[in-house]
Amino acid sequence: MCDQDHFDQDEKEYIARGLVTRKQFGVLLGAGGMSMMLPAVANAVTVKESEVTIKTPDGEADGYFVHPATGSAPGVLLWPDIFGLRPAMRQMGKRLAESGYSVLVVNPFYRSKKGQVAENASAASIDDVRKFAQGLNETTHMTDAKAFVGWLDQQAPVAKHRKIGTQGYCMGGPIAFRTAAAVPGRVGGVASFHGGGLVRGTEPNSPHIQAAATKANFLVLVAQNDDQRAPQDKEVLKETFAKAKLNAEVEVYEAAHGWCPPDSRVYNEALAEKAWTRLLALYAKL
């Protein structure tokens, strides 16, 4: 849920409760906007990285592709939160590549703006970027997912004999769900971190219903404040996945919406690292 009013209230509450500190709030180092550094990967592999352009039915999308320097590895499509493609998301993608994956981090707002939509995600208002998110919908989610997965499958560093993983943060959560629905035979693992709008009633186009029609494994980590506003969603997700006989881990974390990206105002390193270990466990099954 990308609601700026709630976000500001939650920030104050989580400071008061000692669940995050001001030091954790998306400290940006230097004028270049370098995000906080993530913990190093044990036994990290050497990677290659590049800025890429992907053709889609609606134009050309910009993205960041990073992968092990040698051999091939399972592909991963990473959907950013509402603040889009930026140094923090590149850092998260690179860390995953250092763990043995070929990762494409996309700019979901390419139809409106290339590159970074907010200069400083930790200081930006949701209102500054909401207009970009409002330009996306179920149709764009599906067409982009097919285009991006198709692009990944054309790249030599992507292992074609292994399933692809996809993960999303905030608004990227439902897009990751729909990615699995768009290419159900290709996606093997889906992760949503503080995803907003995963459950949208009982209509067939609700992301959770579309995702349940796939054969993927799911990791759904919910922010505590999101759960407080929609406590039934986690139960709906559990019941839906169980009925579909899908392997799904659904858990509420005692953290605020947005706790995973290192440039978030409510970044929680300890719980972000817990989420990271669960992500690696999910992708180990690809």
C-alpha positions in Angstrom: 0.0 0.0 0.0 1.8 3.1 -1.2 -0.2 5.7 0.9 2.0 8.6 1.9 -0.2 9.7 4.8 -0.1 6.2 6.3 3.6 5.9 5.5 4.4 9.1 7.5 2.3 7.9 10.4 3.9 4.5 10.4 7.4 6.0 10.3 6.8 7.9 13.5 5.1 4.9 15.2 8.0 2.5 14.3 10.6 4.9 15.6 8.6 5.3 18.9 8.4 1.6 19.3 12.1 1.1 18.6 11.5 -1.2 15.6 13.6 1.0 13.3 16.0 3.9 14.0 16.5 7.2 12.2 19.9 5.9 11.2 18.2 3.1 9.3 16.0 5.5 7.3 17.5 5.4 3.8 20.7 7.2 4.5 22.1 8.3 1.2 25.8 8.9 1.0 27.1 11.7 -1.0 25.6 13.9 -3.7 25.4 11.0 -6.2 22.7 9.3 -4.2 24.6 6.1 -3.4 22.3 4.0 -1.2 23.2 2.2 2.0 25.4 -0.8 1.3 23.8 -4.2 1.7 25.7 -6.9 3.6 28.3 -8.7 1.5 27.5 -12.1 -0.1 29.5 -15.0 1.2 31.4 -16.7 -1.6 30.2 -14.1 -4.1 30.8 -14.9 -7.7 32.2 -12.3 -10.1 29.5 -10.6 -12.1 29.1 -8.6 -15.3 26.6 -5.7 -15.4 25.1 -3.6 -18.2 22.4 -1.1 -18.9 20.0 -2.7 -21.5 17.0 -1.8 -23.6 14.1 -4.2 -24.1 11.6 -3.9 -26.9 8.0 -4.2 -25.7 4.6 -3.8 -27.5 4.5 -0.2 -26.1 8.0 0.9 -26.9 11.5 0.4 -25.4 12.1 -0.3 -21.7 15.3 0.5 -20.0 16.7 -1.9 -17.5 19.8 -3.2 -15.7 21.1 -6.7 -16.4 23.6 -8.4 -14.1 24.8 -12.0 -14.1 27.7 -14.3 -13.2 30.7 -13.6 -15.4 31.0 -17.2 -16.6 28.5 -19.9 -17.4 24.7 -19.7 -17.2 22.4 -19.2 -14.3 18.7 -19.2 -13.6 17.0 -15.9 -14.7 15.3 -13.6 -12.3 13.0 -10.7 -13.2 13.0 -8.0 -10.5 10.1 -5.5 -10.3 10.9 -2.4 -8.2 8.7 -0.6 -5.8 6.9 2.7 -6.7 10.2 4.6 -6.7 11.4 2.6 -9.7 14.8 1.6 -11.1 17.5 3.3 -9.0 20.8 2.6 -7.3 19.3 0.7 -4.4 17.4 -1.7 -6.8 20.5 -2.2 -8.9 22.4 -3.0 -5.7 19.8 -5.6 -4.8 19.9 -7.1 -8.3 23.7 -7.3 -8.2 23.7 -9.0 -4.8 21.4 -11.6 -6.2 23.7 -12.1 -9.2 26.6 -12.5 -6.9 24.6 -15.4 -5.4 24.4 -17.1 -8.8 21.5 -15.7 -10.8 21.1 -13.7 -14.0 19.0 -10.8 -13.0 17.0 -8.2 -15.0 15.9 -5.2 -13.0 13.4 -3.2 -15.1 12.1 0.3 -15.2 8.3 -0.3 -15.0 7.6 3.4 -15.9 9.4 3.4 -19.2 6.3 4.6 -21.0 6.4 7.8 -19.1 10.0 8.3 -18.2 13.4 6.7 -18.8 15.8 6.2 -15.9 15.2 7.3 -12.3 11.8 8.8 -11.5 12.8 10.1 -8.0 16.2 11.5 -7.3 16.1 10.5 -3.7 13.7 7.7 -2.8 14.2 8.2 1.0 13.1 11.8 0.8 10.6 11.7 -2.1 6.9 11.8 -1.5 4.6 9.1 -2.8 2.7 11.9 -4.5 5.9 12.7 -6.6 5.8 9.3 -8.3 2.1 8.2 -8.0 1.4 9.5 -11.4 3.8 7.0 -12.9 2.2 4.0 -11.2 -1.2 5.1 -12.3 -0.2 4.6 -15.9 0.1 0.8 -15.3 -2.6 -1.8 -15.2 -3.3 -5.5 -15.6 -2.7 -5.3 -19.4 0.6 -3.5 -19.1 1.7 -6.0 -16.3 1.0 -8.9 -18.6 2.5 -7.5 -21.8 5.6 -6.3 -20.1 6.0 -9.6 -18.2 6.0 -11.6 -21.5 8.4 -9.1 -23.1 10.9 -9.1 -20.3 10.8 -12.9 -19.8 11.2 -13.3 -23.5 14.2 -11.0 -23.5 15.8 -13.0 -20.6 15.4 -16.2 -22.5 17.4 -14.8 -25.4 20.4 -14.1 -23.2 23.2 -16.6 -23.1 23.9 -16.1 -19.3 20.3 -17.3 -18.6 20.0 -21.1 -18.0 17.2 -22.3 -20.3 16.9 -25.7 -18.5 16.0 -23.9 -15.2 12.8 -22.1 -14.3 12.8 -18.3 -14.0 12.2 -16.5 -10.7 10.4 -13.1 -10.3 10.2 -10.8 -7.3 8.4 -7.6 -6.6 8.4 -4.9 -3.9 5.4 -2.8 -3.0 3.5 -2.3 -6.3 5.9 -4.9 -7.8 4.3 -7.6 -5.7 1.1 -8.0 -7.8 3.1 -7.5 -11.0 5.3 -10.5 -10.0 2.1 -12.5 -9.4 0.9 -11.6 -12.9 4.3 -12.4 -14.4 3.7 -16.0 -13.3 0.3 -15.9 -14.8 1.6 -14.4 -18.1 4.2 -17.1 -18.6 3.0 -20.0 -16.4 5.2 -22.6 -17.9 8.4 -20.6 -17.4 8.2 -19.0 -13.9 9.0 -21.4 -11.1 9.4 -19.0 -8.1 7.5 -15.8 -7.2 8.3 -13.5 -4.3 6.4 -10.5 -3.0 7.9 -8.2 -0.4 5.4 -5.8 1.3 3.4 -6.1 -1.9 0.3 -3.9 -2.2 -2.9 -5.0 -3.9 -2.2 -8.8 -4.0 -5.8 -9.5 -3.1 -8.5 -7.5 -5.0 -11.7 -9.2 -4.2 -12.9 -12.4 -5.8 -12.7 -11.3 -9.5 -10.8 -13.6 -11.8 -8.3 -10.8 -12.6 -7.2 -10.4 -8.9 -3.4 -11.1 -8.8 -3.8 -13.8 -6.2 -6.3 -15.7 -8.3 -4.3 -15.3 -11.5 -1.1 -16.5 -9.7 -2.9 -19.5 -8.2 -3.5 -20.9 -11.7 0.2 -21.4 -12.1 2.6 -24.1 -10.9 5.1 -21.8 -9.2 6.3 -21.7 -5.6 5.5 -18.6 -3.7 7.0 -16.4 -1.0 4.7 -13.7 0.3 6.1 -11.5 3.1 3.7 -9.0 4.5 4.5 -5.8 6.4 2.9 -5.6 9.8 1.1 -2.3 9.1 -0.3 -3.6 5.8 -1.6 -6.6 7.7 -3.2 -4.4 10.3 -5.2 -2.6 7.5 -6.1 -5.8 5.7 -5.8 -8.7 8.1 -7.9 -11.0 6.0 -5.5 -10.9 3.0 -3.0 -13.3 4.4 -5.7 -15.8 5.2 -7.1 -15.5 1.7 -3.7 -16.0 0.2 -3.0 -19.1 2.3 -6.4 -20.6 1.5 -6.1 -19.8 -2.2 -2.7 -21.3 -2.6 -3.6 -24.4 -0.5 -6.7 -25.0 -2.6 -4.5 -24.8 -5.7 -2.0 -27.2 -4.0 0.8 -24.8 -4.4 3.8 -24.5 -2.1 3.5 -21.0 -0.5 5.1 -19.3 2.4 3.0 -16.5 3.7 4.3 -14.6 6.7 3.7 -11.2 8.4 7.0 -9.5 9.4 7.1 -7.0 12.4 8.3 -4.3 10.0 6.8 -1.3 8.2 5.8 -1.3 4.5 9.0 -0.8 2.5 11.4 -2.5 5.0 13.5 -4.3 2.3 15.2 -1.7 0.0 18.2 -0.2 1.7 17.2 3.4 0.7 13.8 3.1 2.3 12.9 5.4 5.2 11.9 2.3 7.1 14.6 -0.1 6.1 15.1 -2.8 8.7 18.3 -4.6 8.1 17.7 -7.6 10.3 14.3 -8.4 8.8 15.5 -7.5 5.3 18.2 -10.1 5.8 15.6 -12.7 7.0 13.6 -12.0 3.9 16.8 -12.4 1.8 17.4 -15.9 3.2 13.9 -16.9 2.4 14.3 -15.6 -1.1 17.4 -17.7 -1.7 15.6 -20.7 -0.3 12.8 -20.1 -2.8 15.1 -19.7 -5.8 17.1 -22.8 -4.8 14.1 -24.7 -6.1 14.2 -23.2 -9.6 
